[in-house]
Amino acid sequence: MINYSFHTLNNGLKIILHKDVSTALVSVNMLYCVGAKDENPNKTGFAHLFEHLMFSGSKNYKDFDAIVEESAGESNAFTNNDYTDYYITLPSTHLETALMLESDRMHNLNISQKSLDVQKNVVIEEFKQRYLNQPYGDVWMLIRELSYKTHPYQWSTIGKDISHIENASLEDVKSFYNKYYCPNNAILCIAGNFDEKEAMQLCEKSFGRVEKGNEIDRKRIKESVQTEKRELRVKRNVPQSAIYISFPMASRLEKEYYAFDLLSDILSNGRSSRLYNRLVKEEKLFTEVNAFITGDVEEGLFVLTGKYADNIELEAGKEALLKELNKISNEEIDQHEFQKVKNKFESTMAFSQIKNIDIAMNLCYFEHLGNIEQINNEVNSYQNLTVEYIQQVAKKSFKEEKSNILYYEAE
């Protein structure tokens, strides 16, 4: 059970406090409710660009990283399609330092042509290294474009096209910052050893005078129901041919989400899993094979991947994967096998509640979902599922007309 208290400042900043007296550290996590899905389709990659810009210094703190290091702390950030997250861990005696740093870059970020040019070059180089010059680097760009036709999940966090970052103007970037980097679009969590009353006084001191931003009009775009199979074949200079099959799945807080997650684990949880035993060890069609969910807030993807063994026909691999989906949908699932994957999640959840930085991230995440108390109900959401229910979800979802198949052929 994760204990926490919840507060909201007058400017709309949500604050979550989790006290842990067993440590001498404190973690400060700031989640901004802006991800790649919030971008203009003609100006993508901005959420990720800001992950870099936010470390470029602010009005009162020119070198963010140096100040954190001087405080014996560490910091980092990440961006996904749904939100952007910044975090700092440092000794509890430096809590005010962390809050002042976060406050200053929330409303006084140094956005100059010089800092923008530097970070644009960093992102462009990252795009080249990760997506163009790395084997299988463009896979997820291709899968997203194949799987989504209207929803903004169709582009990766790096952006739809790197030219959007290359052409980003100072005015474009400042407009994005002013729209999304404001207290009423953020969730702050402090986790660790601190005095709660003092922490709230520090939050008020650091953030209380930051102006509330304009309300953001979020128009949710729902992907149309898929009724036809989609296929894409590409040839690339890679060591092995590969296949990627995606199916549309439920959003994060739907009951079906948990069913998809368990189905992926039954299929592909380690070397005792179904896909590895049958398709790698027994039939020797693949050298590696996986099943997983993308875990998006809105309707995500259930994905199968496989790297082919030598001299295996692409179609044979596809048919074998679809056959395994048919089996898990229609044939008996052993109760021991079923309980094993439930228990695995429970242990994973327990490990995610050891470090205060993980607790802080999770509290912000579930508040972002709109149901913070779900952090204490996640285990039950899995344990309460039945074999009958997850097979019902599988039968409904794993139909070939709902599939998106990417054949990634070695040249």
Buried (B, 14 or more C-beta within 10 A) or exposed (E): EBEBEEBEBEBBBBBBBBBBEEBEBBBBBBBBBBBBBBBEEEBBBBBBBBBBBBBBBBEEBEEBEEBBEEBEBEBBBEBBBBBBBBBBBBBBBBBBBBBBBBBBBBBBBBBEEEBBEEBBEBBBEBBEEEBEEEBBBBBBBBBBBBBBEEBBBBBBBBBBBBEBBBEBEEEBBEBBBEBBBBBBBBBBBBBBBBEEEEBBEBBBEBBBEBEBBEEEEEEEEEBEEBEEEBEBEEEBEBEBBBBBBBBBBBBBBEEBBBBBBBBBBBBBBEEEBBBBEBBBEEBEBBBBBBBBBBBBBBBBBBBBBBBBBEEBEBEEBBEBBBEBBBBBBEEEBEEEBBEBBBEBBBEEBEEBBEBBBBBBBBBBBBBBBEEBEBBBEBBEBBEEBEBEBBBBBBBEBBBBEBBBBBBBBBE
